Amino acid sequence: MRFCAVREDDGAVQAAECRLCGDAIYRGEEYYRINGETFCTACLEDYARHVFAAYLCVGGEPE
């Protein structure tokens, strides 16, 4: 996959942008590509919480 390279003033090359927080993901940084969307590692928990919200249960309550 090829990314549009955006060079920052300090010479860093932006490779992608997180779909949730909008932060830049720079060349060499890890990130998640899920269903065609890009997420930084910091946003993975928020993404999972949103995706699995329909399956959330509360102990002691009928399902």
All heavy atoms as a GROMACS GRO file, in nm:
protein
  492
    1MET      N    1   0.084  -0.117   0.000
    1MET     CA    2   0.000   0.000   0.000
    1MET      C    3   0.089   0.123   0.000
    1MET      O    4   0.186   0.132   0.072
    1MET     CB    5  -0.089  -0.003   0.123
    1MET     CG    6  -0.163   0.126   0.146
    1MET     SD    7  -0.276   0.113   0.283
    1MET     CE    8  -0.418   0.057   0.196
    2ARG      N    9   0.056   0.222  -0.075
    2ARG     CA   10   0.133   0.345  -0.082
    2ARG      C   11   0.057   0.457  -0.014
    2ARG      O   12  -0.064   0.465  -0.023
    2ARG     CB   13   0.160   0.381  -0.227
    2ARG     CG   14   0.248   0.280  -0.296
    2ARG     CD   15   0.277   0.325  -0.436
    2ARG     NE   16   0.349   0.450  -0.431
    2ARG     CZ   17   0.476   0.465  -0.463
    2ARG    NH1   18   0.544   0.362  -0.501
    2ARG    NH2   19   0.535   0.582  -0.458
    3PHE      N   20   0.130   0.542   0.055
    3PHE     CA   21   0.071   0.656   0.123
    3PHE      C   22   0.124   0.784   0.062
    3PHE      O   23   0.234   0.790   0.012
    3PHE     CB   24   0.109   0.656   0.272
    3PHE     CG   25   0.054   0.541   0.348
    3PHE    CD1   26   0.133   0.433   0.380
    3PHE    CD2   27  -0.078   0.540   0.388
    3PHE    CE1   28   0.082   0.327   0.451
    3PHE    CE2   29  -0.130   0.434   0.459
    3PHE     CZ   30  -0.050   0.328   0.490
    4CYS      N   31   0.044   0.886   0.070
    4CYS     CA   32   0.088   1.019   0.032
    4CYS      C   33   0.182   1.068   0.142
    4CYS      O   34   0.144   1.072   0.258
    4CYS     CB   35  -0.034   1.110   0.022
    4CYS     SG   36   0.006   1.283   0.004
    5ALA      N   37   0.306   1.099   0.108
    5ALA     CA   38   0.403   1.143   0.209
    5ALA      C   39   0.389   1.293   0.233
    5ALA      O   40   0.394   1.372   0.140
    5ALA     CB   41   0.544   1.110   0.164
    6VAL      N   42   0.369   1.330   0.357
    6VAL     CA   43   0.362   1.470   0.396
    6VAL      C   44   0.481   1.496   0.487
    6VAL      O   45   0.494   1.436   0.593
    6VAL     CB   46   0.230   1.501   0.471
    6VAL    CG1   47   0.228   1.644   0.518
    6VAL    CG2   48   0.111   1.470   0.382
    7ARG      N   49   0.570   1.584   0.446
    7ARG     CA   50   0.688   1.614   0.525
    7ARG      C   51   0.662   1.728   0.621
    7ARG      O   52   0.615   1.832   0.583
    7ARG     CB   53   0.804   1.653   0.432
    7ARG     CG   54   0.918   1.559   0.448
    7ARG     CD   55   1.034   1.594   0.358
    7ARG     NE   56   1.067   1.483   0.275
    7ARG     CZ   57   1.122   1.371   0.319
    7ARG    NH1   58   1.152   1.356   0.444
    7ARG    NH2   59   1.149   1.274   0.237
    8GLU      N   60   0.692   1.702   0.749
    8GLU     CA   61   0.677   1.804   0.853
    8GLU      C   62   0.799   1.895   0.852
    8GLU      O   63   0.900   1.864   0.789
    8GLU     CB   64   0.663   1.736   0.990
    8GLU     CG   65   0.548   1.637   1.000
    8GLU     CD   66   0.412   1.702   1.000
    8GLU    OE1   67   0.400   1.820   1.038
    8GLU    OE2   68   0.315   1.636   0.960
    9ASP      N   69   0.790   2.006   0.922
    9ASP     CA   70   0.901   2.100   0.929
    9ASP      C   71   1.029   2.036   0.983
    9ASP      O   72   1.139   2.074   0.945
    9ASP     CB   73   0.865   2.221   1.016
    9ASP     CG   74   0.759   2.308   0.949
    9ASP    OD1   75   0.743   2.300   0.825
    9ASP    OD2   76   0.691   2.383   1.022
   10ASP      N   77   1.012   1.938   1.074
   10ASP     CA   78   1.129   1.873   1.134
   10ASP      C   79   1.182   1.758   1.049
   10ASP      O   80   1.274   1.688   1.089
   10ASP     CB   81   1.098   1.825   1.275
   10ASP     CG   82   0.990   1.718   1.278
   10ASP    OD1   83   0.936   1.682   1.172
   10ASP    OD2   84   0.958   1.672   1.389
   11GLY      N   85   1.125   1.736   0.931
   11GLY     CA   86   1.172   1.631   0.840
   11GLY      C   87   1.097   1.500   0.853
   11GLY      O   88   1.119   1.409   0.774
   12ALA      N   89   1.009   1.486   0.954
   12ALA     CA   90   0.932   1.362   0.971
   12ALA      C   91   0.834   1.347   0.855
   12ALA      O   92   0.783   1.445   0.802
   12ALA     CB   93   0.856   1.366   1.103
   13VAL      N   94   0.811   1.224   0.816
   13VAL     CA   95   0.721   1.196   0.705
   13VAL      C   96   0.592   1.134   0.758
   13VAL      O   97   0.593   1.027   0.817
   13VAL     CB   98   0.786   1.102   0.603
   13VAL    CG1   99   0.689   1.068   0.491
   13VAL    CG2  100   0.912   1.164   0.546
   14GLN      N  101   0.482   1.204   0.738
   14GLN     CA  102   0.351   1.153   0.779
   14GLN      C  103   0.306   1.052   0.677
   14GLN      O  104   0.300   1.080   0.558
   14GLN     CB  105   0.250   1.266   0.789
   14GLN     CG  106   0.114   1.220   0.835
   14GLN     CD  107   0.013   1.332   0.847
   14GLN    OE1  108   0.050   1.447   0.862
   14GLN    NE2  109  -0.114   1.298   0.841
   15ALA      N  110   0.271   0.931   0.725
   15ALA     CA  111   0.231   0.823   0.635
   15ALA      C  112   0.080   0.804   0.632
   15ALA      O  113   0.026   0.756   0.534
   15ALA     CB  114   0.298   0.692   0.677
   16ALA      N  115   0.012   0.840   0.741
   16ALA     CA  116  -0.133   0.819   0.749
   16ALA      C  117  -0.190   0.907   0.859
   16ALA      O  118  -0.116   0.980   0.925
   16ALA     CB  119  -0.164   0.672   0.777
   17GLU      N  120  -0.322   0.897   0.877
   17GLU     CA  121  -0.391   0.974   0.981
   17GLU      C  122  -0.493   0.883   1.048
   17GLU      O  123  -0.565   0.809   0.982
   17GLU     CB  124  -0.462   1.092   0.917
   17GLU     CG  125  -0.526   1.186   1.015
   17GLU     CD  126  -0.585   1.307   0.944
   17GLU    OE1  127  -0.509   1.394   0.904
   17GLU    OE2  128  -0.710   1.309   0.930
   18CYS      N  129  -0.499   0.889   1.182
   18CYS     CA  130  -0.593   0.806   1.258
   18CYS      C  131  -0.736   0.851   1.231
   18CYS      O  132  -0.767   0.970   1.236
   18CYS     CB  133  -0.562   0.815   1.407
   18CYS     SG  134  -0.678   0.721   1.509
   19ARG      N  135  -0.822   0.757   1.204
   19ARG     CA  136  -0.963   0.785   1.174
   19ARG      C  137  -1.038   0.840   1.295
   19ARG      O  138  -1.130   0.919   1.280
   19ARG     CB  139  -1.029   0.655   1.126
   19ARG     CG  140  -1.176   0.660   1.104
   19ARG     CD  141  -1.206   0.718   0.968
   19ARG     NE  142  -1.342   0.692   0.928
   19ARG     CZ  143  -1.445   0.770   0.960
   19ARG    NH1  144  -1.427   0.876   1.031
   19ARG    NH2  145  -1.565   0.742   0.918
   20LEU      N  146  -0.998   0.800   1.417
   20LEU     CA  147  -1.069   0.844   1.537
   20LEU      C  148  -1.020   0.979   1.588
   20LEU      O  149  -1.098   1.070   1.608
   20LEU     CB  150  -1.059   0.740   1.648
   20LEU     CG  151  -1.144   0.616   1.632
   20LEU    CD1  152  -1.124   0.522   1.749
   20LEU    CD2  153  -1.290   0.651   1.619
   21CYS      N  154  -0.891   0.989   1.615
   21CYS     CA  155  -0.839   1.111   1.679
   21CYS      C  156  -0.782   1.212   1.580
   21CYS      O  157  -0.762   1.328   1.616
   21CYS     CB  158  -0.734   1.076   1.784
   21CYS     SG  159  -0.579   1.012   1.717
   22GLY      N  160  -0.755   1.168   1.458
   22GLY     CA  161  -0.702   1.259   1.357
   22GLY      C  162  -0.554   1.285   1.368
   22GLY      O  163  -0.498   1.362   1.290
   23ASP      N  164  -0.486   1.221   1.464
   23ASP     CA  165  -0.342   1.241   1.480
   23ASP      C  166  -0.267   1.181   1.362
   23ASP      O  167  -0.310   1.082   1.303
   23ASP     CB  168  -0.291   1.177   1.609
   23ASP     CG  169  -0.320   1.261   1.731
   23ASP    OD1  170  -0.371   1.375   1.716
   23ASP    OD2  171  -0.292   1.214   1.843
   24ALA      N  172  -0.154   1.239   1.333
   24ALA     CA  173  -0.068   1.189   1.227
   24ALA      C  174  -0.002   1.059   1.271
   24ALA      O  175   0.031   1.040   1.388
   24ALA     CB  176   0.039   1.292   1.194
   25ILE      N  177   0.017   0.969   1.175
   25ILE     CA  178   0.093   0.847   1.196
   25ILE      C  179   0.214   0.860   1.104
   25ILE      O  180   0.200   0.876   0.983
   25ILE     CB  181   0.010   0.723   1.160
   25ILE    CG1  182  -0.112   0.715   1.253
   25ILE    CG2  183   0.095   0.597   1.170
   25ILE    CD1  184  -0.215   0.612   1.212
   26TYR      N  185   0.331   0.857   1.164
   26TYR     CA  186   0.454   0.883   1.089
   26TYR      C  187   0.520   0.754   1.043
   26TYR      O  188   0.496   0.647   1.100
   26TYR     CB  189   0.551   0.965   1.175
   26TYR     CG  190   0.498   1.102   1.203
   26TYR    CD1  191   0.435   1.131   1.324
   26TYR    CD2  192   0.507   1.202   1.108
   26TYR    CE1  193   0.384   1.258   1.349
   26TYR    CE2  194   0.455   1.328   1.132
   26TYR     CZ  195   0.394   1.355   1.252
   26TYR     OH  196   0.341   1.480   1.276
   27ARG      N  197   0.600   0.766   0.940
   27ARG     CA  198   0.672   0.651   0.886
   27ARG      C  199   0.747   0.582   0.999
   27ARG      O  200   0.813   0.646   1.079
   27ARG     CB  201   0.770   0.697   0.778
   27ARG     CG  202   0.840   0.579   0.712
   27ARG     CD  203   0.932   0.624   0.604
   27ARG     NE  204   0.852   0.677   0.494
   27ARG     CZ  205   0.904   0.749   0.394
   27ARG    NH1  206   1.030   0.780   0.393
   27ARG    NH2  207   0.827   0.792   0.298
   28GLY      N  208   0.732   0.451   1.008
   28GLY     CA  209   0.798   0.372   1.110
   28GLY      C  210   0.713   0.346   1.234
   28GLY      O  211   0.746   0.260   1.314
   29GLU      N  212   0.604   0.420   1.251
   29GLU     CA  213   0.515   0.399   1.366
   29GLU      C  214   0.418   0.284   1.338
   29GLU      O  215   0.375   0.265   1.224
   29GLU     CB  216   0.434   0.525   1.397
   29GLU     CG  217   0.514   0.636   1.458
   29GLU     CD  218   0.426   0.753   1.499
   29GLU    OE1  219   0.322   0.779   1.435
   29GLU    OE2  220   0.463   0.819   1.596
   30GLU      N  221   0.381   0.213   1.442
   30GLU     CA  222   0.282   0.107   1.429
   30GLU      C  223   0.142   0.166   1.429
   30GLU      O  224   0.118   0.270   1.490
   30GLU     CB  225   0.294   0.009   1.546
   30GLU     CG  226   0.424  -0.068   1.546
   30GLU     CD  227   0.433  -0.165   1.662
   30GLU    OE1  228   0.370  -0.140   1.766
   30GLU    OE2  229   0.504  -0.265   1.646
   31TYR      N  230   0.052   0.100   1.358
   31TYR     CA  231  -0.089   0.141   1.355
   31TYR      C  232  -0.171   0.020   1.314
   31TYR      O  233  -0.116  -0.084   1.276
   31TYR     CB  234  -0.112   0.258   1.259
   31TYR     CG  235  -0.086   0.225   1.114
   31TYR    CD1  236  -0.190   0.185   1.030
   31TYR    CD2  237   0.040   0.235   1.059
   31TYR    CE1  238  -0.168   0.155   0.897
   31TYR    CE2  239   0.064   0.206   0.927
   31TYR     CZ  240  -0.040   0.165   0.846
   31TYR     OH  241  -0.018   0.134   0.715
   32TYR      N  242  -0.302   0.031   1.324
   32TYR     CA  243  -0.392  -0.077   1.287
   32TYR      C  244  -0.470  -0.037   1.164
   32TYR      O  245  -0.519   0.075   1.153
   32TYR     CB  246  -0.491  -0.108   1.402
   32TYR     CG  247  -0.421  -0.163   1.523
   32TYR    CD1  248  -0.376  -0.078   1.623
   32TYR    CD2  249  -0.398  -0.299   1.537
   32TYR    CE1  250  -0.311  -0.128   1.735
   32TYR    CE2  251  -0.333  -0.350   1.648
   32TYR     CZ  252  -0.290  -0.264   1.746
   32TYR     OH  253  -0.225  -0.313   1.855
   33ARG      N  254  -0.485  -0.130   1.071
   33ARG     CA  255  -0.566  -0.110   0.951
   33ARG      C  256  -0.679  -0.211   0.960
   33ARG      O  257  -0.657  -0.332   0.945
   33ARG     CB  258  -0.480  -0.134   0.828
   33ARG     CG  259  -0.546  -0.098   0.700
   33ARG     CD  260  -0.516   0.047   0.667
   33ARG     NE  261  -0.572   0.074   0.536
   33ARG     CZ  262  -0.639   0.180   0.508
   33ARG    NH1  263  -0.652   0.275   0.597
   33ARG    NH2  264  -0.689   0.198   0.390
   34ILE      N  265  -0.800  -0.164   0.991
   34ILE     CA  266  -0.914  -0.252   1.016
   34ILE      C  267  -1.028  -0.212   0.924
   34ILE      O  268  -1.072  -0.097   0.924
   34ILE     CB  269  -0.960  -0.241   1.164
   34ILE    CG1  270  -0.843  -0.272   1.258
   34ILE    CG2  271  -1.079  -0.334   1.190
   34ILE    CD1  272  -0.869  -0.239   1.402
   35ASN      N  273  -1.074  -0.308   0.844
   35ASN     CA  274  -1.185  -0.283   0.751
   35ASN      C  275  -1.160  -0.160   0.665
   35ASN      O  276  -1.251  -0.079   0.642
   35ASN     CB  277  -1.318  -0.271   0.825
   35ASN     CG  278  -1.358  -0.400   0.892
   35ASN    OD1  279  -1.328  -0.508   0.844
   35ASN    ND2  280  -1.426  -0.390   1.005
   36GLY      N  281  -1.037  -0.142   0.623
   36GLY     CA  282  -1.004  -0.031   0.535
   36GLY      C  283  -0.984   0.102   0.604
   36GLY      O  284  -0.963   0.204   0.539
   37GLU      N  285  -0.989   0.105   0.737
   37GLU     CA  286  -0.971   0.229   0.811
   37GLU      C  287  -0.844   0.220   0.896
   37GLU      O  288  -0.806   0.113   0.942
   37GLU     CB  289  -1.092   0.258   0.900
   37GLU     CG  290  -1.217   0.282   0.819
   37GLU     CD  291  -1.334   0.321   0.905
   37GLU    OE1  292  -1.360   0.252   1.005
   37GLU    OE2  293  -1.400   0.421   0.870
   38THR      N  294  -0.781   0.334   0.918
   38THR     CA  295  -0.655   0.342   0.991
   38THR      C  296  -0.677   0.395   1.131
   38THR      O  297  -0.746   0.495   1.149
   38THR     CB  298  -0.558   0.436   0.915
   38THR    OG1  299  -0.540   0.386   0.782
   38THR    CG2  300  -0.424   0.444   0.983
   39PHE      N  301  -0.616   0.326   1.231
   39PHE     CA  302  -0.629   0.367   1.370
   39PHE      C  303  -0.492   0.362   1.436
   39PHE      O  304  -0.417   0.265   1.419
   39PHE     CB  305  -0.723   0.273   1.448
   39PHE     CG  306  -0.860   0.266   1.388
   39PHE    CD1  307  -0.895   0.165   1.301
   39PHE    CD2  308  -0.954   0.364   1.417
   39PHE    CE1  309  -1.022   0.160   1.245
   39PHE    CE2  310  -1.081   0.360   1.362
   39PHE     CZ  311  -1.114   0.258   1.275
   40CYS      N  312  -0.459   0.466   1.514
   40CYS     CA  313  -0.334   0.465   1.587
   40CYS      C  314  -0.346   0.366   1.704
   40CYS      O  315  -0.456   0.327   1.742
   40CYS     CB  316  -0.297   0.605   1.636
   40CYS     SG  317  -0.403   0.672   1.765
   41THR      N  318  -0.233   0.327   1.760
   41THR     CA  319  -0.235   0.229   1.869
   41THR      C  320  -0.308   0.284   1.992
   41THR      O  321  -0.370   0.207   2.066
   41THR     CB  322  -0.093   0.186   1.907
   41THR    OG1  323  -0.016   0.301   1.940
   41THR    CG2  324  -0.026   0.112   1.791
   42ALA      N  325  -0.305   0.413   2.013
   42ALA     CA  326  -0.373   0.472   2.129
   42ALA      C  327  -0.525   0.464   2.118
   42ALA      O  328  -0.595   0.466   2.219
   42ALA     CB  329  -0.329   0.618   2.146
   43CYS      N  330  -0.578   0.455   1.998
   43CYS     CA  331  -0.723   0.455   1.977
   43CYS      C  332  -0.783   0.315   1.964
   43CYS      O  333  -0.905   0.303   1.954
   43CYS     CB  334  -0.758   0.536   1.853
   43CYS     SG  335  -0.742   0.714   1.877
   44LEU      N  336  -0.702   0.212   1.968
   44LEU     CA  337  -0.754   0.077   1.948
   44LEU      C  338  -0.860   0.042   2.052
   44LEU      O  339  -0.965  -0.014   2.019
   44LEU     CB  340  -0.642  -0.027   1.950
   44LEU     CG  341  -0.690  -0.169   1.922
   44LEU    CD1  342  -0.748  -0.180   1.782
   44LEU    CD2  343  -0.579  -0.268   1.943
   45GLU      N  344  -0.837   0.075   2.178
   45GLU     CA  345  -0.934   0.043   2.284
   45GLU      C  346  -1.067   0.115   2.259
   45GLU      O  347  -1.174   0.054   2.273
   45GLU     CB  348  -0.878   0.083   2.420
   45GLU     CG  349  -0.967   0.041   2.534
   45GLU     CD  350  -0.907   0.074   2.670
   45GLU    OE1  351  -0.785   0.097   2.680
   45GLU    OE2  352  -0.985   0.079   2.767
   46ASP      N  353  -1.063   0.241   2.220
   46ASP     CA  354  -1.187   0.315   2.191
   46ASP      C  355  -1.260   0.254   2.073
   46ASP      O  356  -1.383   0.242   2.074
   46ASP     CB  357  -1.156   0.462   2.163
   46ASP     CG  358  -1.110   0.536   2.286
   46ASP    OD1  359  -1.143   0.493   2.398
   46ASP    OD2  360  -1.041   0.638   2.268
   47TYR      N  361  -1.186   0.214   1.971
   47TYR     CA  362  -1.245   0.151   1.853
   47TYR      C  363  -1.315   0.020   1.894
   47TYR      O  364  -1.430  -0.004   1.858
   47TYR     CB  365  -1.139   0.124   1.747
   47TYR     CG  366  -1.191   0.043   1.632
   47TYR    CD1  367  -1.270   0.100   1.533
   47TYR    CD2  368  -1.161  -0.093   1.621
   47TYR    CE1  369  -1.319   0.025   1.427
   47TYR    CE2  370  -1.209  -0.169   1.516
   47TYR     CZ  371  -1.288  -0.110   1.420
   47TYR     OH  372  -1.337  -0.184   1.316
   48ALA      N  373  -1.245  -0.064   1.970
   48ALA     CA  374  -1.301  -0.193   2.012
   48ALA      C  375  -1.425  -0.172   2.099
   48ALA      O  376  -1.524  -0.243   2.085
   48ALA     CB  377  -1.196  -0.274   2.086
   49ARG      N  378  -1.419  -0.074   2.189
   49ARG     CA  379  -1.534  -0.047   2.276
   49ARG      C  380  -1.656  -0.011   2.191
   49ARG      O  381  -1.768  -0.055   2.218
   49ARG     CB  382  -1.501   0.066   2.373
   49ARG     CG  383  -1.608   0.086   2.478
   49ARG     CD  384  -1.569   0.190   2.580
   49ARG     NE  385  -1.468   0.138   2.672
   49ARG     CZ  386  -1.341   0.178   2.676
   49ARG    NH1  387  -1.298   0.273   2.597
   49ARG    NH2  388  -1.257   0.124   2.761
   50HIS      N  389  -1.638   0.068   2.089
   50HIS     CA  390  -1.747   0.109   2.001
   50HIS      C  391  -1.802  -0.011   1.922
   50HIS      O  392  -1.923  -0.031   1.914
   50HIS     CB  393  -1.698   0.218   1.906
   50HIS     CG  394  -1.798   0.254   1.800
   50HIS    ND1  395  -1.910   0.329   1.827
   50HIS    CD2  396  -1.803   0.223   1.670
   50HIS    CE1  397  -1.980   0.343   1.716
   50HIS    NE2  398  -1.917   0.279   1.619
   51VAL      N  399  -1.712  -0.090   1.865
   51VAL     CA  400  -1.753  -0.204   1.782
   51VAL      C  401  -1.828  -0.308   1.863
   51VAL      O  402  -1.928  -0.365   1.818
   51VAL     CB  403  -1.630  -0.267   1.712
   51VAL    CG1  404  -1.666  -0.400   1.649
   51VAL    CG2  405  -1.574  -0.171   1.609
   52PHE      N  406  -1.782  -0.333   1.986
   52PHE     CA  407  -1.841  -0.438   2.067
   52PHE      C  408  -1.944  -0.389   2.168
   52PHE      O  409  -1.990  -0.465   2.253
   52PHE     CB  410  -1.730  -0.517   2.139
   52PHE     CG  411  -1.640  -0.589   2.042
   52PHE    CD1  412  -1.509  -0.549   2.027
   52PHE    CD2  413  -1.687  -0.694   1.966
   52PHE    CE1  414  -1.424  -0.614   1.938
   52PHE    CE2  415  -1.604  -0.761   1.877
   52PHE     CZ  416  -1.473  -0.720   1.862
   53ALA      N  417  -1.986  -0.265   2.159
   53ALA     CA  418  -2.082  -0.207   2.254
   53ALA      C  419  -2.212  -0.288   2.259
   53ALA      O  420  -2.273  -0.303   2.365
   53ALA     CB  421  -2.111  -0.063   2.218
   54ALA      N  422  -2.256  -0.341   2.149
   54ALA     CA  423  -2.381  -0.418   2.145
   54ALA      C  424  -2.373  -0.549   2.223
   54ALA      O  425  -2.475  -0.608   2.257
   54ALA     CB  426  -2.420  -0.447   2.000
   55TYR      N  427  -2.252  -0.595   2.252
   55TYR     CA  428  -2.233  -0.722   2.323
   55TYR      C  429  -2.202  -0.704   2.471
   55TYR      O  430  -2.178  -0.802   2.541
   55TYR     CB  431  -2.119  -0.801   2.256
   55TYR     CG  432  -2.143  -0.822   2.110
   55TYR    CD1  433  -2.078  -0.743   2.015
   55TYR    CD2  434  -2.231  -0.919   2.065
   55TYR    CE1  435  -2.100  -0.761   1.880
   55TYR    CE2  436  -2.255  -0.938   1.930
   55TYR     CZ  437  -2.189  -0.858   1.838
   55TYR     OH  438  -2.212  -0.876   1.705
   56LEU      N  439  -2.206  -0.582   2.520
   56LEU     CA  440  -2.176  -0.554   2.659
   56LEU      C  441  -2.285  -0.608   2.750
   56LEU      O  442  -2.404  -0.586   2.728
   56LEU     CB  443  -2.162  -0.401   2.680
   56LEU     CG  444  -2.128  -0.355   2.821
   56LEU    CD1  445  -1.990  -0.407   2.861
   56LEU    CD2  446  -2.131  -0.204   2.827
   57CYS      N  447  -2.244  -0.681   2.853
   57CYS     CA  448  -2.337  -0.738   2.950
   57CYS      C  449  -2.302  -0.688   3.089
   57CYS      O  450  -2.192  -0.643   3.114
   57CYS     CB  451  -2.326  -0.891   2.949
   57CYS     SG  452  -2.362  -0.966   2.789
   58VAL      N  453  -2.399  -0.697   3.178
   58VAL     CA  454  -2.377  -0.658   3.318
   58VAL      C  455  -2.403  -0.781   3.403
   58VAL      O  456  -2.507  -0.846   3.390
   58VAL     CB  457  -2.472  -0.542   3.359
   58VAL    CG1  458  -2.456  -0.511   3.506
   58VAL    CG2  459  -2.446  -0.420   3.273
   59GLY      N  460  -2.305  -0.814   3.491
   59GLY     CA  461  -2.317  -0.932   3.574
   59GLY      C  462  -2.442  -0.929   3.660
   59GLY      O  463  -2.476  -0.827   3.719
   60GLY      N  464  -2.514  -1.042   3.665
   60GLY     CA  465  -2.632  -1.055   3.750
   60GLY      C  466  -2.761  -1.013   3.682
   60GLY      O  467  -2.869  -1.028   3.739
   61GLU      N  468  -2.753  -0.957   3.561
   61GLU     CA  469  -2.875  -0.918   3.488
   61GLU      C  470  -2.903  -1.019   3.379
   61GLU      O  471  -2.811  -1.074   3.320
   61GLU     CB  472  -2.857  -0.778   3.428
   61GLU     CG  473  -2.849  -0.669   3.534
   61GLU     CD  474  -2.847  -0.529   3.473
   61GLU    OE1  475  -2.865  -0.516   3.351
   61GLU    OE2  476  -2.827  -0.435   3.549
   62PRO      N  477  -3.031  -1.044   3.350
   62PRO     CA  478  -3.064  -1.138   3.244
   62PRO      C  479  -3.012  -1.087   3.109
   62PRO      O  480  -3.009  -0.968   3.083
   62PRO     CB  481  -3.216  -1.144   3.243
   62PRO     CG  482  -3.264  -1.034   3.332
   62PRO     CD  483  -3.148  -0.985   3.410
   63GLU      N  484  -2.972  -1.184   3.027
   63GLU     CA  485  -2.917  -1.146   2.894
   63GLU      C  486  -3.027  -1.122   2.795
   63GLU      O  487  -3.131  -1.174   2.797
   63GLU     CB  488  -2.823  -1.255   2.846
   63GLU     CG  489  -2.699  -1.261   2.928
   63GLU     CD  490  -2.598  -1.361   2.873
   63GLU    OE1  491  -2.603  -1.393   2.756
   63GLU    OE2  492  -2.515  -1.404   2.952
   0.00000   0.00000   0.00000
